[in-house]
Amino acid sequence: MTLVQLEYVVAVDTYRSFVAAAEKCFVTQPTLSMQIQKLEESLGVKIFDRSRQPVIPTEVGIKIILQARVVLTESKKINEILQEKKGELEGQLKIGVIPTVAPYLLPDVITAFLKKYPKLQLQIWEYTTERIVQELKNGALDCGILSTPLSEHAIQETPLFYETFVAYVSEKSHLYFNKMVSVEDISKEKLWLLNEGHCMRGQVLNICNYKHNQSATGTFEYNTGSVETLKRMVDINEGITILPELSILNYDEDQLNHVRYFKAPEPVREISLVTTQNFVKKQAVNALKNEIMAIVPERFKSKKRKEVMGFDL
């Protein structure tokens, strides 16, 4: 039994295809298949049911794959020990970030991070919360930056900051003349939302209590996957939208004239650094956390007089 064989087994389980697993492991499909077959012969069991498409593990295969993931995770900790001894970070750090956070947080973080740790390669993907959680469990990601809390026992959450939600209001809305807004004010307006699958959509619905009255009001005419598109829809088509505060930090005076904060308690989303419970690359993940905290405005670091919005995956 070798670590390479275990890596191939885990890859097939992750991608449910020998061809896709071989591509991800940068080997030919016959090579990968032969190594897995050798492992099966040495153990005297079949790990995968090859008659099914997509390929699925056998009953005993499920247990073997689970243990293989543990073994591979533990083996990677040797590199952690060596890096700690040398006092430098190198290798790769694979990060998943939700799209409503990535463009407003990461540019400054990446610049500072790469200056400090030039030997560490960052690989970043913008995924939905559900996809990030799945990729963490599969081992395809080392950590994620997303909104919490989650109802996932296998995921470890480290809260970073609490980002306020604000209303972006059309000049033609009666709320344009208000200094601040309330939940009751929002419920009477045309509201532009993100698509299904974005956690921020669920948070906005919870802010506005729209779960019970959205069909009756007929206010949802268009959905998008972009925070910037929501703003443009308000500019062109009236109504309002809800934006995360990081997205408005570089607004000019004219744009800020459309922004209204909520009356206390302000609705916020909790942004956390998430990993699996038994994750590796602890030094790199901790360094990423420190760079984020150095950039985030101080007022984001407390949730006093704020209400954290939940959501359903």
C-alpha positions in Angstrom: 0.0 0.0 0.0 1.4 3.4 -1.0 0.3 7.0 -0.5 0.1 7.4 -4.3 -2.4 4.5 -4.4 -4.5 6.2 -1.7 -4.4 9.5 -3.6 -5.7 7.8 -6.7 -8.5 6.1 -4.7 -9.5 9.4 -3.1 -9.5 11.1 -6.5 -11.8 8.5 -8.1 -14.2 8.9 -5.1 -14.1 12.7 -5.5 -14.7 12.8 -9.2 -16.6 9.5 -9.6 -14.7 8.8 -12.8 -11.4 7.1 -13.5 -10.7 9.4 -16.5 -11.4 12.6 -14.6 -9.4 11.4 -11.6 -6.4 10.6 -13.8 -6.5 14.1 -15.3 -6.6 15.7 -11.9 -3.7 13.5 -10.7 -1.7 14.2 -14.0 -1.3 10.5 -14.9 -2.8 8.4 -17.6 -6.0 6.5 -16.9 -4.4 3.1 -17.4 -1.7 4.0 -14.8 -4.3 5.1 -12.3 -6.5 2.1 -12.9 -3.6 -0.3 -12.5 -2.4 1.2 -9.2 -6.0 1.0 -7.8 -6.3 -2.6 -9.0 -3.0 -3.5 -7.3 -4.3 -2.0 -4.1 -7.5 -3.9 -4.3 -5.6 -7.2 -5.0 -3.4 -6.6 -2.0 -6.4 -5.9 0.3 -8.5 -8.7 -1.2 -11.5 -6.5 -1.7 -13.1 -4.3 -4.4 -13.0 -0.6 -3.5 -15.2 0.5 -6.5 -18.2 -0.9 -8.3 -17.0 -0.3 -11.9 -20.3 -1.5 -13.4 -22.0 1.7 -12.3 -21.8 5.0 -14.0 -20.7 7.2 -12.4 -18.4 4.9 -10.5 -19.4 4.4 -6.8 -17.5 2.8 -3.9 -18.5 -0.5 -2.6 -19.7 -0.8 1.0 -16.2 -1.7 2.3 -14.7 0.8 -0.2 -16.5 3.6 1.6 -14.8 2.8 4.8 -11.4 2.4 3.1 -11.7 5.7 1.3 -12.7 7.4 4.6 -9.5 6.1 6.2 -7.4 6.9 3.1 -8.5 10.6 3.5 -7.4 10.5 7.1 -4.0 8.9 6.2 -3.3 11.5 3.5 -4.3 14.4 5.7 -1.9 13.2 8.4 0.9 12.6 6.0 0.7 16.2 4.8 1.4 17.4 8.3 5.0 16.4 7.9 5.5 19.3 5.5 3.9 21.5 8.1 6.6 20.5 10.6 9.4 21.2 8.1 8.0 24.6 7.2 7.7 25.5 10.8 11.3 24.6 11.4 12.5 26.6 8.4 10.3 29.5 9.4 8.8 30.1 6.0 5.7 29.3 4.0 5.8 27.6 0.6 3.8 25.3 -1.5 0.1 26.0 -2.4 -2.9 27.4 -0.5 -6.2 26.6 -2.2 -9.0 29.0 -1.1 -12.7 29.1 -1.9 -14.4 32.5 -1.6 -18.1 33.4 -2.1 -18.6 35.9 -5.0 -20.2 38.6 -2.8 -16.9 38.8 -0.7 -14.1 38.1 -3.2 -13.9 41.3 -5.3 -14.2 43.6 -2.2 -11.8 41.8 0.2 -9.3 39.8 -1.8 -7.4 42.3 -4.0 -5.7 44.1 -1.0 -5.3 40.9 0.9 -3.6 39.1 -2.0 -1.2 42.0 -2.6 -0.1 42.1 1.1 0.1 38.3 1.4 2.2 37.7 -1.6 4.7 40.4 -0.6 5.2 38.6 2.8 5.1 35.1 1.5 6.6 35.0 -2.0 7.2 31.2 -2.0 3.5 30.4 -1.2 1.3 30.1 -4.3 -2.3 31.1 -3.8 -5.0 29.4 -5.8 -8.4 31.0 -5.5 -11.9 30.0 -6.7 -15.1 31.9 -6.4 -17.8 29.4 -5.5 -21.1 29.3 -3.7 -21.2 28.4 -0.1 -22.5 24.9 -0.8 -19.7 24.3 -3.4 -17.0 25.5 -1.0 -18.2 23.2 1.8 -18.2 20.2 -0.6 -14.8 21.0 -2.0 -13.4 21.3 1.6 -14.8 17.9 2.5 -13.3 16.4 -0.7 -9.9 17.9 0.1 -9.9 20.1 -3.1 -9.7 23.3 -1.0 -7.6 24.1 2.1 -9.9 26.8 3.4 -12.8 29.0 2.5 -14.0 32.6 3.2 -17.7 32.7 3.5 -20.7 33.7 5.5 -21.6 31.7 8.6 -22.9 30.1 10.8 -23.2 26.8 8.9 -25.0 23.7 10.1 -22.0 21.5 9.2 -20.4 19.4 12.0 -17.4 18.6 9.8 -16.6 22.2 9.2 -14.6 24.5 11.6 -15.6 28.2 11.6 -13.3 31.0 12.7 -15.3 34.3 12.6 -13.3 37.2 11.1 -15.7 40.2 11.0 -19.3 41.3 10.9 -20.2 43.2 7.7 -23.2 45.5 7.8 -25.9 45.3 5.2 -27.0 48.6 3.7 -29.9 49.7 1.4 -29.1 51.1 -2.0 -32.1 53.3 -2.9 -33.3 54.8 -6.2 -33.8 58.5 -6.4 -37.4 57.9 -7.3 -38.1 55.9 -4.1 -39.7 57.7 -1.1 -36.9 56.1 1.0 -34.4 58.4 -0.8 -35.4 61.2 1.5 -34.9 59.1 4.7 -31.7 59.3 6.7 -32.0 55.7 7.8 -34.3 52.8 6.9 -36.1 50.0 8.8 -37.3 46.5 7.8 -40.9 47.9 7.5 -39.7 50.5 5.0 -38.0 47.8 2.8 -41.0 45.5 2.7 -43.0 48.2 0.7 -40.4 48.5 -2.0 -39.5 46.8 -5.2 -36.5 44.7 -4.2 -33.7 43.4 -6.5 -32.2 40.1 -5.4 -29.3 37.7 -6.1 -30.0 34.4 -7.8 -30.9 31.2 -5.9 -27.8 29.5 -4.5 -26.2 32.7 -3.1 -26.3 32.7 0.7 -26.8 36.5 0.7 -30.1 36.1 -1.0 -31.4 34.1 2.0 -29.9 36.7 4.4 -31.7 39.5 2.6 -35.0 37.6 2.6 -34.5 37.2 6.4 -33.8 40.9 6.8 -36.9 41.9 5.0 -39.2 39.1 6.2 -40.1 38.4 2.6 -40.4 34.7 2.9 -44.1 35.0 3.7 -45.1 37.9 1.4 -43.0 37.8 -1.7 -45.6 36.0 -3.9 -48.3 38.4 -2.8 -46.3 41.6 -3.5 -45.1 40.6 -6.9 -41.9 42.6 -6.4 -39.4 40.0 -7.7 -39.1 40.6 -11.5 -35.4 40.0 -12.0 -32.6 38.0 -10.3 -28.8 38.2 -10.9 -25.6 36.7 -9.6 -23.8 40.0 -9.3 -23.9 42.6 -6.5 -22.8 45.3 -9.0 -25.7 44.3 -11.3 -28.1 44.8 -8.4 -26.9 48.3 -8.0 -27.2 49.0 -11.8 -30.8 47.7 -11.8 -31.7 50.2 -9.1 -30.0 53.0 -11.0 -31.9 52.2 -14.2 -35.2 50.6 -13.0 -36.0 52.2 -9.7 -36.6 50.2 -6.5 -33.9 49.2 -3.9 -31.4 46.5 -3.2 -29.4 45.4 -0.2 -25.6 45.5 -0.5 -22.7 44.3 1.8 -20.8 47.3 3.2 -17.5 46.3 1.8 -18.9 46.8 -1.7 -19.5 50.5 -1.0 -16.2 51.5 0.6 -14.9 53.0 -2.7 -18.1 54.7 -3.7 -18.0 58.3 -4.8 -20.2 61.0 -3.3 -23.0 60.6 -5.8 -23.1 56.8 -5.2 -23.1 57.3 -1.4 -26.1 59.6 -1.7 -28.1 56.4 -2.6 -26.9 54.4 0.5 -29.0 54.2 3.6 -28.0 52.4 6.8 -30.5 50.4 8.9 -31.7 51.5 12.3 -30.3 49.5 15.2 -29.8 46.6 15.6 -28.1 46.7 12.2 -28.4 43.5 10.1 -25.0 42.0 9.4 -23.4 38.9 8.0 -20.7 37.0 9.8 -17.7 36.4 7.6 -15.5 33.5 8.7 -12.5 31.5 7.7 -13.6 27.9 7.4 -11.7 24.6 7.3 -12.3 21.0 8.0 -11.9 19.9 11.6 -8.6 18.1 10.9 -7.1 20.5 8.4 -3.5 20.9 7.3 -1.5 24.0 6.3 -2.4 25.7 9.6 0.5 28.2 9.3 -0.6 29.4 5.9 -4.3 29.6 6.9 -3.4 31.5 10.0 -1.3 33.9 7.9 -4.2 34.5 5.6 -6.4 35.2 8.6 -3.9 37.8 9.9 -3.7 39.6 6.6 -7.5 39.8 6.4 -7.8 41.2 9.9 -5.2 43.8 9.1 -7.2 45.2 6.2 -10.8 45.0 7.5 -12.0 48.3 9.1 -12.0 48.2 12.9 -15.7 48.8 13.2 -16.3 45.5 11.4 -14.7 43.5 14.3 -17.5 43.9 16.8 -21.1 42.7 16.6 -22.4 45.0 19.3 -25.8 46.4 18.4 -25.9 44.2 15.4 -28.0 41.2 14.4 -26.4 38.4 12.5 -28.5 37.2 9.6 -28.8 33.5 9.0 -29.6 31.6 5.8 -30.3 28.1 4.6 -28.0 26.1 2.3 
